């Protein structure tokens, strides 16, 4: 059983619209699950048109477990930090965070189950320990919860926007301003439901702040800080201002340089430890896949 608590940003949103984004399933599938009471709100049956209220508790039956189960897999993980409550992982390029249909094996979750005996179970058997995600071809730092107390605290910090999240992104074109803010709502692309887009239709507030680190002839290296955490937010926002992330196969129309995915790296993550409340901050180096593409723009690049 998975549980989701609705925060203020999603109040007045239809439940099926909300769950399409959260569960990454089709509207038709979501509506069937609601109709058969596999999805409840505050332990009550609802209709597809139910409008969410802040602090509604949505429970979802473990529908995927009927088709596959998740097991441990021996794999190397870059474990940056570990204590009794949390794990900090530097995720490699190409690794999916948690299993789903079509990606049942080889995910970060499979590796976590091999390395650790205890992980939080708030998000069900398919997402043990997973508090937040980054895309498969986005590299970098993320935090994993070993127990439910830690998970709830970290999820609350994310909801209250007190977590520091800074990404490095290489984007096409030269950005003239040294700093900037992209404030544009993001939702499902009305023309392609598999993508996100800046849109006024069923969208949520999304804010990305950035500063320029280095300019090249045809590209700019930026540090992007998230105020919100929408799906593909950085990739969508920079595409929206006509500076798509270099090598992005989905949101950029420019030719790919290679098959390593978008030049986007979750570099810095800062938060209060869920138990001790002590502030912690973690930093990670750019991966080789990112650096190899950077060198195509400046072979002598040095980052301070």
C-alpha positions as CSV (number, residue, x, y, z in Angstrom):
1,X,0.0,0.0,0.0
2,X,1.3,3.4,-1.0
3,X,0.3,6.6,0.8
4,X,0.4,10.2,-0.5
5,X,-0.5,13.3,1.6
6,X,-1.7,16.2,-0.6
7,X,0.2,19.4,0.0
8,X,-1.2,22.9,-0.5
9,X,0.1,23.2,-4.1
10,X,-2.2,20.4,-5.2
11,X,-5.4,21.4,-3.5
12,X,-8.3,22.0,-6.0
13,X,-6.7,19.5,-8.4
14,X,-8.7,16.5,-9.7
15,X,-7.5,13.3,-8.2
16,X,-7.0,11.6,-11.5
17,X,-5.0,14.5,-12.8
18,X,-2.8,14.5,-9.7
19,X,-2.2,10.7,-9.8
20,X,-1.3,10.7,-13.5
21,X,1.7,12.7,-12.6
22,X,2.5,10.9,-9.3
23,X,2.0,7.3,-10.5
24,X,3.0,7.9,-14.1
25,X,0.1,5.8,-15.4
26,X,-2.5,6.7,-18.0
27,X,-5.7,8.5,-17.2
28,X,-7.7,5.5,-18.2
29,X,-5.7,3.2,-15.9
30,X,-6.1,5.7,-13.0
31,X,-9.8,6.0,-13.5
32,X,-10.2,2.2,-13.5
33,X,-8.3,1.9,-10.2
34,X,-10.5,4.6,-8.6
35,X,-13.6,2.9,-9.9
36,X,-12.6,-0.4,-8.4
37,X,-11.6,1.2,-5.0
38,X,-7.9,0.4,-5.4
39,X,-7.4,4.1,-4.8
40,X,-9.1,5.7,-1.7
41,X,-9.1,9.2,-0.2
42,X,-9.1,9.3,3.6
43,X,-10.1,5.6,3.4
44,X,-13.2,6.5,1.4
45,X,-14.3,5.7,-2.2
46,X,-14.3,8.7,-4.5
47,X,-15.1,9.6,-8.1
48,X,-12.6,10.5,-10.8
49,X,-13.8,14.1,-10.6
50,X,-13.0,14.3,-6.8
51,X,-11.2,17.6,-6.1
52,X,-8.4,17.3,-3.7
53,X,-8.1,19.2,-0.4
54,X,-4.9,20.0,1.4
55,X,-3.8,17.1,3.7
56,X,-6.1,14.6,2.0
57,X,-4.5,11.1,2.4
58,X,-4.6,9.1,-0.8
59,X,-3.9,5.3,-0.5
60,X,-3.1,3.2,-3.5
61,X,-3.2,-0.5,-3.5
62,X,0.1,-2.2,-4.6
63,X,-1.3,-2.8,-8.1
64,X,2.1,-3.4,-9.7
65,X,3.0,-6.3,-7.3
66,X,0.5,-8.5,-9.2
67,X,2.8,-8.4,-12.2
68,X,6.3,-8.4,-10.7
69,X,8.2,-8.2,-7.5
70,X,11.4,-6.3,-6.7
71,X,14.4,-8.1,-5.5
72,X,18.0,-7.3,-4.5
73,X,20.7,-7.2,-7.2
74,X,24.4,-7.1,-6.7
75,X,25.7,-3.9,-8.1
76,X,28.2,-1.1,-7.3
77,X,26.7,2.0,-5.8
78,X,28.6,5.2,-5.0
79,X,27.6,5.6,-1.4
80,X,28.7,9.1,-0.2
81,X,27.4,8.9,3.3
82,X,25.5,6.5,5.6
83,X,24.2,6.5,9.2
84,X,21.3,4.7,11.0
85,X,18.7,6.9,9.3
86,X,19.8,8.1,5.8
87,X,22.0,7.1,2.9
88,X,23.4,9.6,0.4
89,X,23.9,8.2,-3.1
90,X,25.8,9.7,-6.0
91,X,23.7,8.2,-8.8
92,X,25.4,7.2,-12.0
93,X,24.4,8.0,-15.6
94,X,21.6,5.8,-17.0
95,X,20.4,4.3,-13.8
96,X,16.6,4.4,-13.2
97,X,15.8,5.2,-9.6
98,X,12.9,2.7,-9.0
99,X,11.3,-0.2,-10.9
100,X,8.3,0.2,-13.1
101,X,6.8,-1.7,-16.0
102,X,9.6,-2.0,-18.6
103,X,12.3,-1.3,-16.0
104,X,11.9,-4.1,-13.5
105,X,15.6,-4.7,-12.9
106,X,18.8,-2.8,-12.7
107,X,17.4,0.1,-10.8
108,X,18.8,2.0,-7.8
109,X,16.2,0.3,-5.7
110,X,17.4,-3.2,-6.7
111,X,20.9,-2.1,-5.6
112,X,19.7,-0.6,-2.4
113,X,17.9,-3.8,-1.4
114,X,21.2,-5.7,-1.9
115,X,23.3,-3.3,0.2
116,X,20.9,-2.5,3.0
117,X,18.7,-4.6,5.2
118,X,16.4,-1.7,6.2
119,X,14.7,0.9,4.1
120,X,11.6,3.0,4.7
121,X,8.3,1.5,3.3
122,X,6.1,4.5,3.2
123,X,6.1,4.4,-0.6
124,X,5.5,0.7,-0.8
125,X,7.5,-2.3,-1.9
126,X,8.4,-0.9,-5.3
127,X,10.0,2.3,-3.9
128,X,11.6,1.4,-0.6
129,X,13.6,4.3,0.8
130,X,12.9,6.6,-2.1
131,X,12.1,10.1,-1.0
132,X,12.7,11.9,-4.2
133,X,13.9,11.0,-7.7
134,X,16.1,12.3,-10.5
135,X,15.9,11.2,-14.1
136,X,17.7,8.1,-15.4
137,X,20.2,10.2,-17.4
138,X,20.5,12.9,-14.8
139,X,23.4,12.1,-12.5
140,X,24.2,13.2,-8.9
141,X,23.2,13.3,-5.3
142,X,20.0,12.0,-3.8
143,X,19.0,11.0,-0.2
144,X,17.5,7.7,0.7
145,X,15.6,7.0,4.0
146,X,16.3,3.9,6.1
147,X,13.2,4.2,8.2
148,X,9.8,5.8,8.1
149,X,10.6,8.6,10.7
150,X,13.5,9.8,8.5
151,X,11.3,9.5,5.4
152,X,8.5,11.6,6.8
153,X,10.9,14.3,8.0
154,X,12.7,14.5,4.6
155,X,9.4,14.5,2.7
156,X,8.1,17.4,4.9
157,X,11.3,19.4,4.2
158,X,10.9,18.9,0.5
159,X,7.2,19.9,0.7
160,X,8.1,23.0,2.7
161,X,10.9,23.9,0.2
162,X,13.6,24.0,2.8
163,X,15.8,21.5,1.0
164,X,18.7,23.0,-0.9
165,X,19.0,21.5,-4.4
166,X,21.5,22.8,-6.9
167,X,22.1,21.4,-10.3
168,X,24.8,22.0,-13.0
169,X,23.4,22.2,-16.5
170,X,25.0,22.8,-19.8
171,X,22.5,24.6,-22.1
172,X,22.6,25.6,-25.7
173,X,23.3,29.3,-26.5
174,X,24.9,32.1,-24.6
175,X,22.9,33.5,-21.7
176,X,23.8,37.1,-21.3
177,X,22.4,37.7,-17.8
178,X,24.6,36.5,-14.9
179,X,21.5,35.4,-12.9
180,X,17.9,34.8,-13.6
181,X,14.6,33.3,-12.5
182,X,12.3,31.2,-14.6
183,X,8.8,31.3,-13.1
184,X,6.5,29.4,-15.4
185,X,3.9,26.7,-14.6
186,X,4.5,23.1,-15.7
187,X,2.1,20.3,-16.5
188,X,1.6,17.5,-19.0
189,X,2.2,18.6,-22.6
190,X,-1.3,18.8,-24.2
191,X,0.2,17.6,-27.5
192,X,2.3,14.7,-26.0
193,X,1.2,13.2,-22.7
194,X,4.6,11.6,-22.2
195,X,6.3,15.0,-21.9
196,X,6.0,18.0,-19.6
197,X,5.6,21.5,-20.8
198,X,5.1,25.1,-19.7
199,X,1.3,25.3,-19.9
200,X,-1.7,26.9,-18.2
201,X,-3.7,23.7,-18.5
202,X,-3.7,21.5,-15.3
203,X,-0.3,22.9,-14.4
204,X,1.5,23.7,-11.1
205,X,3.7,26.6,-10.1
206,X,7.3,26.0,-11.0
207,X,10.3,28.2,-10.2
208,X,13.9,27.7,-11.2
209,X,16.7,30.2,-10.3
210,X,20.0,30.1,-12.1
211,X,23.4,31.8,-12.2
212,X,25.9,31.6,-15.0
213,X,29.1,29.7,-14.2
214,X,30.9,29.9,-17.6
215,X,30.0,31.0,-21.1
216,X,31.2,29.3,-24.2
217,X,30.9,30.2,-27.9
218,X,27.7,28.2,-28.4
219,X,26.6,27.1,-24.9
220,X,26.5,28.2,-21.2
221,X,27.2,26.3,-18.0
222,X,24.7,27.2,-15.3
223,X,23.9,26.4,-11.7
224,X,20.2,25.9,-11.3
225,X,18.4,26.0,-7.9
226,X,15.0,24.6,-7.5
227,X,12.2,26.3,-5.5
228,X,9.7,23.6,-6.7
229,X,10.2,20.1,-7.8
230,X,8.2,19.4,-10.9
231,X,8.9,16.5,-13.3
232,X,11.7,17.4,-15.7
233,X,11.5,21.0,-14.4
234,X,15.0,22.2,-15.3
235,X,14.9,20.6,-18.7
236,X,11.4,22.1,-19.5
237,X,12.2,25.5,-18.1
238,X,15.5,26.0,-20.1
239,X,13.8,24.7,-23.2
240,X,11.0,27.2,-22.6
241,X,13.5,30.1,-22.7
242,X,15.1,28.7,-25.8
243,X,18.2,27.4,-24.1
244,X,17.5,23.7,-23.9
245,X,19.9,21.4,-22.0
246,X,22.7,20.1,-24.3
247,X,22.2,16.5,-25.4
248,X,18.7,16.3,-24.1
249,X,16.9,13.8,-26.4
250,X,13.4,14.9,-25.4
251,X,13.3,18.7,-24.9
252,X,16.0,19.9,-27.3
253,X,15.7,20.0,-31.1
254,X,19.4,20.2,-31.4
255,X,21.3,17.2,-32.6
256,X,22.5,14.9,-29.9
257,X,26.3,14.7,-29.2
258,X,26.2,11.2,-27.9
259,X,23.8,8.7,-26.2
260,X,24.8,9.7,-22.6
261,X,21.7,11.8,-22.1
262,X,21.1,15.4,-21.0
263,X,24.0,17.4,-19.4
264,X,22.3,17.7,-16.1
265,X,23.9,16.9,-12.7
266,X,22.4,17.1,-9.2
267,X,25.5,18.6,-7.7
268,X,24.5,19.9,-4.2
269,X,21.9,18.7,-1.7
270,X,21.4,20.3,1.7
271,X,18.9,19.5,4.4
272,X,18.4,19.1,8.1
273,X,19.2,15.6,9.3
274,X,15.8,14.0,10.0
275,X,16.6,12.9,13.5
276,X,19.4,15.1,14.8
277,X,18.1,18.2,13.0
278,X,21.7,19.1,12.2
279,X,22.2,20.8,8.8
280,X,24.0,18.6,6.3
281,X,25.2,19.4,2.8
282,X,26.7,17.1,0.1
283,X,28.5,18.0,-3.1
284,X,29.5,15.7,-6.0
285,X,31.9,16.1,-8.9
286,X,30.6,16.2,-12.5
287,X,30.7,12.7,-14.1
288,X,32.9,11.8,-17.0
289,X,29.9,11.8,-19.4
290,X,29.2,15.4,-18.6
291,X,32.9,16.4,-18.7
292,X,33.5,14.8,-22.1
293,X,30.8,16.9,-23.6
294,X,32.0,20.0,-21.8
295,X,35.5,19.5,-23.4
296,X,33.9,19.7,-26.9
297,X,33.1,23.3,-26.1
298,X,36.4,24.1,-24.3
299,X,39.2,21.5,-24.2
300,X,41.0,23.5,-21.5
301,X,38.1,24.0,-19.2
302,X,38.8,24.3,-15.5
303,X,36.0,24.6,-12.9
304,X,36.7,26.2,-9.6
